[in-house]
Amino acid sequence: MPDARRRIPRTDVLLRDPRLLDAADRIGPERVKSAVRQAQQQAREGIVKPEGVVDAAIALLPRTVSGLQPVINATGVLLHTNLGRAPLSAAARRAVQEAAGPTDVELDLETGTRARRGRTALAALCARVQAAAAVHVVNNGAAALVLAATALAVGKEIVVSRGEMVEIGDGFRLPDLLVSTGARLREVGTTNRTTAEDYARAIGPETAFILKVHPSNFRITGFTRATTVAELAPLGVPVVADIGSGLPAPHPLLPEEPDARTQLEAGAALVTASGDKLLGGPQCGLVLGREDLVRTMARHPLARALRVDKMTLAALEATLTGPPTPTEQALGADPGELYRRAERLAGMVRADGIDAQAVRSRATVGGGGAPGVALPSAALSLPEPYAAALRRGRVPVVGRLDGGRCLLDLAAVPADDDQRLTEAVRSVRAEER
C-alpha cells in the first residue's frame, strides 16, 4: 500500500483553496500559512486524513483578526461592562467602517483649511441636549471628570458629599482620581445624609466647584438625605454633576436615573457622563454645559491627551442622529414578545432532545446604570453544564446561572441572533453525543 503521507497536498496548492484565500484576506497570509503547516503535520502523524488538511487548517485559524471575540450577551445585563457595555447600532457600525480610511475629521473641504475636530459630532450632541450651551468629548467618563478637575480646580478645593465618594470599578476610587489631578477634596455631610447647608458652610475662596456624583452602582436606603442640583445651584459656585450613565433626557422606565437635560435645566454648570451606557454609543466621555467652562476644558493641554479618534466621533454622531440603538430597543422590549421568543427557541432545541424550557426572568440595566431596577424579561433555561460549554463555543454565548440552571436571557439578544443562539445550543448537544 502506498504511504498515505504522499497524498498530503503541497502548501502552495492548499493556499489556493478559496476558503484559505478568503481567510488570508481577513487575518493575514502568515497566519494562514502557519495553520496549513500545522494541519500538514497532523496529517503526517495520522491525526487527520490527507484530504482533510484544509478543514483542519481552517479549524486552527483564529476566529477574529484581534484577540477580541464577538459574543452573544444572554446574561440579562443590558450594559455588561465585561462584554463592552453598549452594542453599537448598525448605523454606528457603518459609520465606523466609513471613517476607517482618510476623512475630513479636521479639514474643511470647501476652503481647504483646518477645521474644528469632530465638528459634526459635537453639533449632533448639542442638538440632542439643547440645554447645553457647549459640549466636548473625551475618551471615557472618568476622563471627563479628570479634565474638569485639572482644568478648573488644580490647587483649589472640590466640595463633595461623603456619601458620593464612590469606587467606580476595578479598584479605581473617585477620591483618588480627583486628588491625582492636583485638586483638594473638601468632604461634607455623612455617608447617608448631606444637606445644602453642609455644602454652604464648606464654600470659601478656595472652592473651585461643587461636585455632585450619582452613586450609579449601589443604593443607600433608609434614613437618607441627598441634595439636589437645584438646591446647590444658588450657592454661588459652579456645580459639576457627574450623572454616570449618560441618559440624555428623562426615561419613563428609569424615573430615578439622572439625565443631562434635567441636571442642566436645574442649574448644573457642567454635566459629565459616559457615552457607552444608556446613550448606547461608543466608549467616550461627554462634557456638557456652560460655554466658558467647556472652552477652558477643551483648550487645556490635557484635552489633547484625552481626545477621541475619528471612528469614535463617527460612531457617536451616528448614535445621536441615527435610528434607535440596541440599548433603547432592549429597554423598550415587550416582555410578552420576549417570552414568545423563548418558547419558540425552547421548542426548536427540544426537538433535538435538549432539556430546554422557556421561563420568565428579570434583566438589569448594568454598567453602573439604574441600580435596583428590574426589567421584566424571558430566558431559555438549559441544564447547568451548558453555561461553560456555550462560553467556549465557536460563537461564544454568555448566559448566567440561576437555581442550578443555565439561563439565556433574551433581554439583550436581538431577535436577529435567535438562529445563531439556537445553533450554538445545538452544537453543545452534538458534542455531547
C-alpha positions as a Markdown table, in Angstrom:
| # | Residue | x | y | z |
|---|---|---|---|---|
| 1 | Met | 0.0 | 0.0 | 0.0 |
| 2 | Pro | 1.4 | 3.5 | -0.9 |
| 3 | Asp | 2.3 | 5.7 | 2.0 |
| 4 | Ala | -0.8 | 8.0 | 2.8 |
| 5 | Arg | 1.6 | 10.8 | 3.6 |
| 6 | Arg | 2.4 | 11.1 | -0.1 |
| 7 | Arg | -1.2 | 12.2 | -0.7 |
| 8 | Ile | -0.8 | 15.3 | 1.6 |
| 9 | Pro | -1.3 | 18.3 | -0.7 |
| 10 | Arg | 1.6 | 20.8 | -1.2 |
| 11 | Thr | 1.5 | 24.1 | 0.7 |
| 12 | Asp | 1.1 | 26.2 | -2.5 |
| 13 | Val | -1.8 | 24.0 | -3.6 |
| 14 | Leu | -3.6 | 24.3 | -0.2 |
| 15 | Leu | -3.1 | 28.1 | -0.1 |
| 16 | Arg | -5.1 | 28.4 | -3.4 |
| 17 | Asp | -8.2 | 26.9 | -1.8 |
| 18 | Pro | -10.9 | 29.7 | -1.9 |
| 19 | Arg | -11.6 | 29.3 | 1.8 |
| 20 | Leu | -8.0 | 29.8 | 2.8 |
| 21 | Leu | -7.7 | 32.7 | 0.3 |
| 22 | Asp | -10.6 | 34.4 | 2.0 |
| 23 | Ala | -9.1 | 33.7 | 5.4 |
| 24 | Ala | -5.8 | 35.3 | 4.2 |
| 25 | Asp | -7.6 | 38.4 | 3.3 |
| 26 | Arg | -9.3 | 38.6 | 6.7 |
| 27 | Ile | -6.5 | 37.7 | 9.1 |
| 28 | Gly | -3.3 | 37.8 | 7.0 |
| 29 | Pro | -1.4 | 35.2 | 4.9 |
| 30 | Glu | 1.2 | 34.3 | 7.5 |
| 31 | Arg | -1.4 | 33.1 | 10.0 |
| 32 | Val | -3.0 | 31.0 | 7.3 |
| 33 | Lys | 0.3 | 29.6 | 6.2 |
| 34 | Ser | 1.2 | 28.6 | 9.8 |
| 35 | Ala | -2.2 | 26.9 | 10.2 |
| 36 | Val | -1.6 | 25.0 | 6.9 |
| 37 | Arg | 1.7 | 23.7 | 8.1 |
| 38 | Gln | 0.3 | 22.6 | 11.4 |
| 39 | Ala | -2.5 | 20.8 | 9.6 |
| 40 | Gln | 0.0 | 19.1 | 7.2 |
| 41 | Gln | 1.9 | 17.9 | 10.3 |
| 42 | Gln | -1.3 | 16.5 | 11.8 |
| 43 | Ala | -1.7 | 14.6 | 8.5 |
| 44 | Arg | 1.8 | 13.2 | 8.7 |
| 45 | Glu | 1.1 | 12.0 | 12.2 |
| 46 | Gly | -2.1 | 10.3 | 11.1 |
| 47 | Ile | -4.3 | 12.7 | 13.2 |
| 48 | Val | -6.2 | 13.8 | 10.1 |
| 49 | Lys | -6.6 | 12.3 | 6.7 |
| 50 | Pro | -4.7 | 13.9 | 3.8 |
| 51 | Glu | -8.0 | 15.1 | 2.2 |
| 52 | Gly | -9.0 | 16.7 | 5.4 |
| 53 | Val | -6.0 | 19.1 | 5.7 |
| 54 | Val | -7.9 | 22.2 | 4.5 |
| 55 | Asp | -10.6 | 21.6 | 7.1 |
| 56 | Ala | -8.0 | 21.0 | 9.8 |
| 57 | Ala | -6.2 | 24.3 | 8.8 |
| 58 | Ile | -9.4 | 26.2 | 8.9 |
| 59 | Ala | -10.2 | 24.8 | 12.4 |
| 60 | Leu | -6.8 | 26.0 | 13.6 |
| 61 | Leu | -7.3 | 29.6 | 12.4 |
| 62 | Pro | -8.2 | 32.3 | 14.9 |
| 63 | Arg | -11.8 | 33.3 | 14.9 |
| 64 | Thr | -11.0 | 37.0 | 14.5 |
| 65 | Val | -8.2 | 39.2 | 13.5 |
| 66 | Ser | -7.7 | 40.5 | 17.0 |
| 67 | Gly | -7.9 | 38.7 | 20.3 |
| 68 | Leu | -11.4 | 40.1 | 20.9 |
| 69 | Gln | -14.2 | 37.6 | 20.2 |
| 70 | Pro | -17.8 | 38.6 | 19.4 |
| 71 | Val | -20.2 | 37.1 | 21.8 |
| 72 | Ile | -23.9 | 36.8 | 22.3 |
| 73 | Asn | -24.9 | 38.6 | 25.5 |
| 74 | Ala | -27.5 | 36.4 | 27.1 |
| 75 | Thr | -26.7 | 37.5 | 30.7 |
| 76 | Gly | -29.8 | 39.7 | 31.1 |
| 77 | Val | -27.5 | 42.6 | 31.8 |
| 78 | Leu | -28.1 | 45.2 | 29.0 |
| 79 | Leu | -24.8 | 47.1 | 29.5 |
| 80 | His | -22.4 | 44.4 | 30.7 |
| 81 | Thr | -19.0 | 46.1 | 31.4 |
| 82 | Asn | -17.1 | 42.8 | 30.8 |
| 83 | Leu | -18.7 | 42.5 | 27.4 |
| 84 | Gly | -18.0 | 46.1 | 26.3 |
| 85 | Arg | -21.2 | 47.8 | 27.5 |
| 86 | Ala | -23.5 | 49.2 | 24.8 |
| 87 | Pro | -23.5 | 47.4 | 21.5 |
| 88 | Leu | -23.4 | 49.8 | 18.6 |
| 89 | Ser | -26.3 | 50.3 | 16.2 |
| 90 | Ala | -26.0 | 49.1 | 12.6 |
| 91 | Ala | -25.8 | 52.8 | 11.6 |
| 92 | Ala | -22.9 | 53.4 | 14.1 |
| 93 | Arg | -21.0 | 50.3 | 12.8 |
| 94 | Arg | -21.3 | 51.5 | 9.2 |
| 95 | Ala | -20.1 | 55.0 | 10.3 |
| 96 | Val | -17.0 | 53.4 | 11.9 |
| 97 | Gln | -16.2 | 51.5 | 8.7 |
| 98 | Glu | -16.6 | 54.6 | 6.6 |
| 99 | Ala | -14.4 | 56.6 | 9.0 |
| 100 | Ala | -11.6 | 53.9 | 9.0 |
| 101 | Gly | -10.0 | 55.5 | 5.9 |
| 102 | Pro | -9.0 | 59.1 | 5.3 |
| 103 | Thr | -11.7 | 61.5 | 6.4 |
| 104 | Asp | -12.2 | 65.3 | 6.7 |
| 105 | Val | -12.0 | 65.0 | 10.5 |
| 106 | Glu | -10.0 | 68.2 | 10.8 |
| 107 | Leu | -10.3 | 69.6 | 7.3 |
| 108 | Asp | -12.8 | 72.0 | 5.7 |
| 109 | Leu | -13.2 | 70.6 | 2.2 |
| 110 | Glu | -14.7 | 73.9 | 1.0 |
| 111 | Thr | -11.8 | 76.1 | 1.9 |
| 112 | Gly | -9.0 | 73.6 | 2.2 |
| 113 | Thr | -8.1 | 74.9 | 5.7 |
| 114 | Arg | -8.0 | 73.3 | 9.1 |
| 115 | Ala | -11.5 | 72.8 | 10.7 |
| 116 | Arg | -12.7 | 72.0 | 14.2 |
| 117 | Arg | -12.1 | 68.4 | 15.0 |
| 118 | Gly | -15.3 | 66.4 | 15.2 |
| 119 | Arg | -17.5 | 69.4 | 14.5 |
| 120 | Thr | -20.5 | 67.4 | 13.2 |
| 121 | Ala | -20.5 | 65.0 | 16.1 |
| 122 | Leu | -20.3 | 67.9 | 18.5 |
| 123 | Ala | -23.2 | 69.6 | 16.7 |
| 124 | Ala | -25.2 | 66.5 | 17.0 |
| 125 | Leu | -24.6 | 66.3 | 20.7 |
| 126 | Cys | -25.6 | 69.9 | 21.1 |
| 127 | Ala | -28.8 | 69.2 | 19.2 |
| 128 | Arg | -29.6 | 66.2 | 21.3 |
| 129 | Val | -29.0 | 68.0 | 24.6 |
| 130 | Gln | -30.2 | 71.5 | 23.8 |
| 131 | Ala | -29.9 | 72.7 | 27.4 |
| 132 | Ala | -26.1 | 72.6 | 27.0 |
| 133 | Ala | -24.5 | 75.8 | 25.6 |
| 134 | Ala | -21.4 | 73.9 | 24.6 |
| 135 | Val | -20.1 | 70.3 | 24.5 |
| 136 | His | -16.8 | 68.4 | 24.4 |
| 137 | Val | -16.0 | 64.7 | 24.1 |
| 138 | Val | -13.1 | 62.8 | 25.7 |
| 139 | Asn | -12.2 | 59.1 | 25.8 |
| 140 | Asn | -14.3 | 58.0 | 28.7 |
| 141 | Gly | -16.5 | 59.1 | 31.6 |
| 142 | Ala | -13.7 | 59.2 | 34.1 |
| 143 | Ala | -11.6 | 61.3 | 31.7 |
| 144 | Ala | -14.3 | 63.9 | 31.6 |
| 145 | Leu | -14.2 | 64.3 | 35.3 |
| 146 | Val | -10.4 | 64.3 | 35.4 |
| 147 | Leu | -10.3 | 67.0 | 32.8 |
| 148 | Ala | -12.8 | 69.1 | 34.7 |
| 149 | Ala | -10.8 | 68.8 | 37.9 |
| 150 | Thr | -7.5 | 69.5 | 36.1 |
| 151 | Ala | -8.7 | 72.5 | 34.1 |
| 152 | Leu | -10.8 | 74.1 | 36.8 |
| 153 | Ala | -9.6 | 73.0 | 40.2 |
| 154 | Val | -5.8 | 72.4 | 40.4 |
| 155 | Gly | -4.6 | 73.9 | 43.7 |
| 156 | Lys | -8.2 | 74.6 | 44.8 |
| 157 | Glu | -11.0 | 72.7 | 46.5 |
| 158 | Ile | -13.7 | 70.5 | 45.2 |
| 159 | Val | -16.6 | 70.2 | 47.6 |
| 160 | Val | -18.2 | 66.7 | 47.6 |
| 161 | Ser | -20.5 | 64.7 | 49.8 |
| 162 | Arg | -19.0 | 61.8 | 51.8 |
| 163 | Gly | -21.9 | 59.7 | 50.5 |
| 164 | Glu | -20.7 | 60.2 | 46.9 |
| 165 | Met | -17.1 | 59.2 | 47.3 |
| 166 | Val | -17.6 | 56.1 | 45.3 |
| 167 | Glu | -15.4 | 53.4 | 43.8 |
| 168 | Ile | -16.1 | 53.4 | 40.0 |
| 169 | Gly | -14.9 | 49.8 | 39.3 |
| 170 | Asp | -11.8 | 47.7 | 39.0 |
| 171 | Gly | -10.4 | 49.3 | 42.2 |
| 172 | Phe | -10.5 | 52.8 | 41.0 |
| 173 | Arg | -11.9 | 55.3 | 43.5 |
| 174 | Leu | -13.3 | 58.7 | 42.8 |
| 175 | Pro | -11.3 | 60.5 | 45.6 |
| 176 | Asp | -8.0 | 59.0 | 44.3 |
| 177 | Leu | -8.9 | 60.0 | 40.7 |
| 178 | Leu | -9.6 | 63.6 | 41.7 |
| 179 | Val | -6.7 | 64.1 | 44.1 |
| 180 | Ser | -4.3 | 62.8 | 41.3 |
| 181 | Thr | -5.1 | 66.0 | 39.3 |
| 182 | Gly | -3.8 | 68.3 | 42.0 |
| 183 | Ala | -7.2 | 69.4 | 43.3 |
| 184 | Arg | -8.1 | 69.1 | 47.0 |
| 185 | Leu | -11.3 | 67.5 | 48.2 |
| 186 | Arg | -13.5 | 69.1 | 50.8 |
| 187 | Glu | -15.8 | 66.4 | 52.2 |
| 188 | Val | -19.1 | 67.4 | 53.6 |
| 189 | Gly | -22.0 | 65.6 | 55.3 |
| 190 | Thr | -22.1 | 62.0 | 56.2 |
| 191 | Thr | -22.4 | 58.7 | 54.3 |
| 192 | Asn | -26.2 | 58.7 | 54.5 |
| 193 | Arg | -27.2 | 62.4 | 54.8 |
| 194 | Thr | -25.8 | 65.6 | 53.3 |
| 195 | Thr | -27.8 | 68.9 | 53.2 |
| 196 | Ala | -27.4 | 72.1 | 51.3 |
| 197 | Glu | -26.3 | 73.8 | 54.5 |
| 198 | Asp | -23.4 | 71.3 | 54.7 |
| 199 | Tyr | -22.2 | 72.5 | 51.2 |
| 200 | Ala | -22.8 | 76.2 | 52.0 |
| 201 | Arg | -20.6 | 76.1 | 55.1 |
| 202 | Ala | -17.8 | 74.5 | 53.2 |
| 203 | Ile | -17.7 | 77.0 | 50.3 |
| 204 | Gly | -14.9 | 79.6 | 50.5 |
| 205 | Pro | -12.4 | 81.5 | 48.5 |
| 206 | Glu | -10.6 | 78.2 | 47.6 |
| 207 | Thr | -13.7 | 76.5 | 46.2 |
| 208 | Ala | -13.4 | 75.7 | 42.5 |
| 209 | Phe | -16.7 | 73.8 | 42.2 |
| 210 | Ile | -19.2 | 71.6 | 43.9 |
| 211 | Leu | -19.2 | 68.0 | 42.6 |
| 212 | Lys | -22.5 | 66.1 | 42.6 |
| 213 | Val | -21.9 | 62.4 | 41.9 |
| 214 | His | -24.7 | 59.9 | 41.1 |
| 215 | Pro | -23.9 | 56.7 | 43.0 |
| 216 | Ser | -24.7 | 54.7 | 40.0 |
| 217 | Asn | -23.7 | 51.2 | 41.1 |
| 218 | Phe | -25.3 | 51.0 | 44.5 |
| 219 | Arg | -28.2 | 52.3 | 46.5 |
| 220 | Ile | -28.5 | 53.6 | 50.1 |
| 221 | Thr | -31.9 | 53.3 | 51.6 |
| 222 | Gly | -33.5 | 54.2 | 54.9 |
| 223 | Phe | -32.6 | 57.3 | 56.9 |
| 224 | Thr | -31.0 | 59.2 | 54.0 |
| 225 | Arg | -30.8 | 62.7 | 52.6 |
| 226 | Ala | -29.2 | 63.8 | 49.3 |
| 227 | Thr | -29.0 | 67.4 | 48.0 |
| 228 | Thr | -30.2 | 68.1 | 44.5 |
| 229 | Val | -28.5 | 70.2 | 41.9 |
| 230 | Ala | -31.4 | 72.7 | 42.1 |
| 231 | Glu | -30.6 | 73.2 | 45.8 |
| 232 | Leu | -26.9 | 73.6 | 45.1 |
| 233 | Ala | -27.0 | 75.9 | 42.1 |
| 234 | Pro | -27.8 | 79.1 | 44.1 |
| 235 | Leu | -24.8 | 78.7 | 46.3 |
| 236 | Gly | -22.6 | 80.9 | 44.1 |
| 237 | Val | -20.1 | 78.4 | 42.7 |
| 238 | Pro | -20.3 | 76.1 | 39.7 |
| 239 | Val | -22.0 | 72.7 | 40.2 |
| 240 | Val | -20.5 | 69.8 | 38.2 |
| 241 | Ala | -22.9 | 66.9 | 38.0 |
| 242 | Asp | -21.4 | 63.5 | 37.1 |
| 243 | Ile | -24.5 | 61.6 | 36.0 |
| 244 | Gly | -22.5 | 58.5 | 35.0 |
| 245 | Ser | -24.8 | 56.5 | 32.7 |
| 246 | Gly | -25.2 | 59.2 | 30.1 |
| 247 | Leu | -29.0 | 59.4 | 29.8 |
| 248 | Pro | -29.6 | 62.5 | 27.7 |
| 249 | Ala | -33.2 | 63.1 | 28.8 |
| 250 | Pro | -35.7 | 61.5 | 31.2 |
| 251 | His | -36.7 | 57.9 | 30.5 |
| 252 | Pro | -40.1 | 56.6 | 31.7 |
| 253 | Leu | -38.7 | 53.2 | 32.8 |
| 254 | Leu | -35.9 | 54.8 | 34.7 |
| 255 | Pro | -37.5 | 57.6 | 36.8 |
| 256 | Glu | -34.7 | 57.8 | 39.3 |
| 257 | Glu | -31.9 | 57.8 | 36.8 |
| 258 | Pro | -30.4 | 61.4 | 36.4 |
| 259 | Asp | -30.3 | 62.8 | 32.9 |
| 260 | Ala | -28.3 | 65.5 | 31.3 |
| 261 | Arg | -31.2 | 67.8 | 30.3 |
| 262 | Thr | -32.8 | 67.8 | 33.7 |
| 263 | Gln | -29.5 | 68.5 | 35.5 |
| 264 | Leu | -28.6 | 71.4 | 33.2 |
| 265 | Glu | -32.1 | 72.9 | 33.5 |
| 266 | Ala | -31.8 | 72.6 | 37.3 |
| 267 | Gly | -28.7 | 74.8 | 37.2 |
| 268 | Ala | -25.7 | 72.5 | 36.8 |
| 269 | Ala | -22.8 | 74.4 | 35.2 |
| 270 | Leu | -21.4 | 71.2 | 33.8 |
| 271 | Val | -22.6 | 67.6 | 33.3 |
| 272 | Thr | -20.2 | 64.8 | 32.7 |
| 273 | Ala | -21.2 | 61.3 | 31.6 |
| 274 | Ser | -20.3 | 58.2 | 29.7 |
| 275 | Gly | -21.3 | 57.6 | 26.1 |
| 276 | Asp | -21.3 | 53.8 | 26.1 |
| 277 | Lys | -24.0 | 53.3 | 28.6 |
| 278 | Leu | -27.6 | 54.4 | 28.3 |
| 279 | Leu | -26.8 | 56.7 | 25.4 |
| 280 | Gly | -26.0 | 53.5 | 23.5 |
| 281 | Gly | -22.9 | 54.8 | 21.8 |
| 282 | Pro | -19.1 | 54.1 | 21.7 |
| 283 | Gln | -16.9 | 54.5 | 24.7 |
| 284 | Cys | -16.3 | 58.2 | 25.3 |
| 285 | Gly | -16.8 | 60.8 | 28.0 |
| 286 | Leu | -19.3 | 63.6 | 27.5 |
| 287 | Val | -18.9 | 67.2 | 28.8 |
| 288 | Leu | -22.0 | 69.4 | 28.5 |
| 289 | Gly | -22.7 | 72.8 | 30.0 |
| 290 | Arg | -21.6 | 76.4 | 30.2 |
| 291 | Glu | -19.7 | 77.7 | 27.2 |
| 292 | Asp | -16.8 | 79.4 | 29.2 |
| 293 | Leu | -16.2 | 76.2 | 31.3 |
| 294 | Val | -16.3 | 73.9 | 28.4 |
| 295 | Arg | -14.0 | 76.1 | 26.4 |
| 296 | Thr | -11.5 | 76.2 | 29.3 |
| 297 | Met | -11.5 | 72.4 | 29.4 |
| 298 | Ala | -11.3 | 71.9 | 25.7 |
| 299 | Arg | -8.2 | 74.3 | 25.4 |
| 300 | His | -6.4 | 72.7 | 28.4 |
| 301 | Pro | -3.2 | 70.8 | 27.4 |
| 302 | Leu | -4.6 | 67.6 | 28.9 |
| 303 | Ala | -7.5 | 67.7 | 26.5 |
| 304 | Arg | -5.1 | 66.7 | 23.7 |
| 305 | Ala | -4.2 | 63.5 | 25.6 |
| 306 | Leu | -7.8 | 62.6 | 26.2 |
| 307 | Arg | -9.2 | 63.3 | 22.8 |
| 308 | Val | -11.1 | 60.6 | 20.9 |
| 309 | Asp | -10.3 | 59.2 | 17.5 |
| 310 | Lys | -12.3 | 59.8 | 14.2 |
| 311 | Met | -14.0 | 56.4 | 14.5 |
| 312 | Thr | -15.4 | 57.2 | 17.9 |
| 313 | Leu | -16.6 | 60.6 | 16.6 |
| 314 | Ala | -18.3 | 58.8 | 13.7 |
| 315 | Ala | -20.0 | 56.2 | 15.9 |
| 316 | Leu | -21.1 | 58.9 | 18.4 |
| 317 | Glu | -22.7 | 61.0 | 15.7 |
| 318 | Ala | -24.5 | 58.0 | 14.1 |
| 319 | Thr | -25.7 | 57.1 | 17.6 |
| 320 | Leu | -27.1 | 60.6 | 18.2 |
| 321 | Thr | -28.7 | 61.1 | 14.8 |
| 322 | Gly | -29.5 | 57.6 | 13.6 |
| 323 | Pro | -32.2 | 55.1 | 14.4 |
| 324 | Pro | -32.9 | 53.7 | 17.9 |
| 325 | Thr | -29.9 | 52.0 | 19.4 |
| 326 | Pro | -29.9 | 48.4 | 20.6 |
| 327 | Thr | -29.9 | 49.7 | 24.1 |
| 328 | Glu | -33.0 | 51.7 | 23.5 |
| 329 | Gln | -34.7 | 48.8 | 21.8 |
| 330 | Ala | -33.8 | 46.5 | 24.7 |
| 331 | Leu | -35.1 | 48.9 | 27.3 |
| 332 | Gly | -38.4 | 49.1 | 25.4 |
| 333 | Ala | -38.7 | 45.4 | 24.6 |
| 334 | Asp | -42.2 | 43.8 | 25.1 |
| 335 | Pro | -41.8 | 41.1 | 27.9 |
| 336 | Gly | -44.6 | 39.1 | 26.2 |
| 337 | Glu | -42.7 | 39.0 | 22.9 |
| 338 | Leu | -39.5 | 38.0 | 24.8 |
| 339 | Tyr | -41.4 | 35.1 | 26.3 |
| 340 | Arg | -42.8 | 34.0 | 23.0 |
| 341 | Arg | -39.3 | 34.1 | 21.5 |
| 342 | Ala | -38.1 | 31.9 | 24.4 |
| 343 | Glu | -40.9 | 29.5 | 23.8 |
| 344 | Arg | -40.0 | 29.2 | 20.1 |
| 345 | Leu | -36.4 | 28.6 | 20.9 |
| 346 | Ala | -37.2 | 26.1 | 23.6 |
| 347 | Gly | -39.4 | 24.2 | 21.2 |
| 348 | Met | -36.8 | 24.1 | 18.5 |
| 349 | Val | -34.0 | 22.7 | 20.6 |
| 350 | Arg | -36.2 | 20.3 | 22.5 |
| 351 | Ala | -36.8 | 18.6 | 19.1 |
| 352 | Asp | -33.1 | 17.7 | 19.3 |
| 353 | Gly | -33.5 | 16.1 | 22.7 |
| 354 | Ile | -32.3 | 19.0 | 24.8 |
| 355 | Asp | -33.8 | 19.7 | 28.2 |
| 356 | Ala | -35.0 | 23.3 | 27.4 |
| 357 | Gln | -37.7 | 25.4 | 28.9 |
| 358 | Ala | -39.0 | 29.0 | 28.5 |
| 359 | Val | -39.0 | 30.9 | 31.8 |
| 360 | Arg | -39.8 | 34.4 | 32.8 |
| 361 | Ser | -36.8 | 36.3 | 34.2 |
| 362 | Arg | -35.6 | 39.7 | 35.4 |
| 363 | Ala | -33.0 | 41.7 | 33.5 |
| 364 | Thr | -31.0 | 44.7 | 34.7 |
| 365 | Val | -29.5 | 47.8 | 33.0 |
| 366 | Gly | -25.9 | 47.2 | 34.3 |
| 367 | Gly | -22.9 | 49.3 | 33.5 |
| 368 | Gly | -23.5 | 51.4 | 36.6 |
| 369 | Gly | -26.9 | 52.4 | 35.5 |
| 370 | Ala | -30.3 | 52.3 | 37.3 |
| 371 | Pro | -29.2 | 50.1 | 40.3 |
| 372 | Gly | -32.1 | 48.2 | 41.8 |
| 373 | Val | -34.3 | 48.5 | 38.7 |
| 374 | Ala | -35.5 | 45.1 | 37.4 |
| 375 | Leu | -36.7 | 44.8 | 33.8 |
| 376 | Pro | -39.3 | 42.0 | 33.0 |
| 377 | Ser | -37.7 | 39.6 | 30.6 |
| 378 | Ala | -37.7 | 35.9 | 29.5 |
| 379 | Ala | -35.0 | 33.3 | 29.1 |
| 380 | Leu | -34.2 | 29.9 | 27.6 |
| 381 | Ser | -33.5 | 27.6 | 30.6 |
| 382 | Leu | -30.9 | 24.8 | 30.0 |
| 383 | Pro | -29.0 | 22.3 | 32.1 |
| 384 | Glu | -26.3 | 24.0 | 34.2 |
| 385 | Pro | -23.3 | 22.4 | 32.2 |
| 386 | Tyr | -24.4 | 24.3 | 29.1 |
| 387 | Ala | -23.1 | 27.6 | 30.6 |
| 388 | Ala | -19.5 | 26.7 | 30.3 |
| 389 | Ala | -19.9 | 24.8 | 27.1 |
| 390 | Leu | -21.6 | 27.8 | 25.4 |
| 391 | Arg | -19.0 | 30.2 | 26.5 |
| 392 | Arg | -16.3 | 28.1 | 24.8 |
| 393 | Gly | -18.3 | 27.5 | 21.6 |
| 394 | Arg | -17.5 | 28.7 | 18.1 |
| 395 | Val | -19.9 | 31.5 | 18.7 |
| 396 | Pro | -19.5 | 32.2 | 22.4 |
| 397 | Val | -22.8 | 32.7 | 24.3 |
| 398 | Val | -22.6 | 34.2 | 27.8 |
| 399 | Gly | -25.6 | 33.4 | 30.0 |
| 400 | Arg | -26.0 | 33.2 | 33.8 |
| 401 | Leu | -26.6 | 30.5 | 36.4 |
| 402 | Asp | -29.8 | 30.6 | 38.4 |
| 403 | Gly | -31.2 | 27.8 | 40.6 |
| 404 | Gly | -28.9 | 25.2 | 39.1 |
| 405 | Arg | -29.9 | 26.1 | 35.5 |
| 406 | Cys | -28.2 | 28.0 | 32.7 |
| 407 | Leu | -30.4 | 30.9 | 31.7 |
| 408 | Leu | -30.0 | 32.5 | 28.3 |
| 409 | Asp | -31.8 | 35.8 | 28.9 |
| 410 | Leu | -33.2 | 37.4 | 25.7 |
| 411 | Ala | -33.3 | 41.0 | 27.0 |
| 412 | Ala | -30.1 | 42.0 | 25.3 |
| 413 | Val | -30.2 | 39.4 | 22.5 |
| 414 | Pro | -31.6 | 40.9 | 19.2 |
| 415 | Ala | -34.2 | 38.7 | 17.5 |
| 416 | Asp | -31.8 | 38.5 | 14.5 |
| 417 | Asp | -29.5 | 36.5 | 16.7 |
| 418 | Asp | -32.1 | 33.8 | 17.5 |
| 419 | Gln | -30.8 | 31.5 | 14.8 |
| 420 | Arg | -27.2 | 31.8 | 16.0 |
| 421 | Leu | -28.2 | 31.2 | 19.5 |
| 422 | Thr | -30.1 | 28.1 | 18.6 |
| 423 | Glu | -27.2 | 26.8 | 16.5 |
| 424 | Ala | -24.9 | 27.4 | 19.5 |
| 425 | Val | -27.1 | 25.4 | 21.8 |
| 426 | Arg | -27.4 | 22.6 | 19.3 |
| 427 | Ser | -23.7 | 22.4 | 18.8 |
| 428 | Val | -23.3 | 21.7 | 22.5 |
| 429 | Arg | -25.8 | 18.8 | 22.2 |
| 430 | Ala | -23.9 | 17.5 | 19.2 |
| 431 | Glu | -20.6 | 17.4 | 21.1 |
| 432 | Glu | -22.3 | 15.5 | 24.0 |
| 433 | Arg | -23.2 | 12.8 | 21.6 |
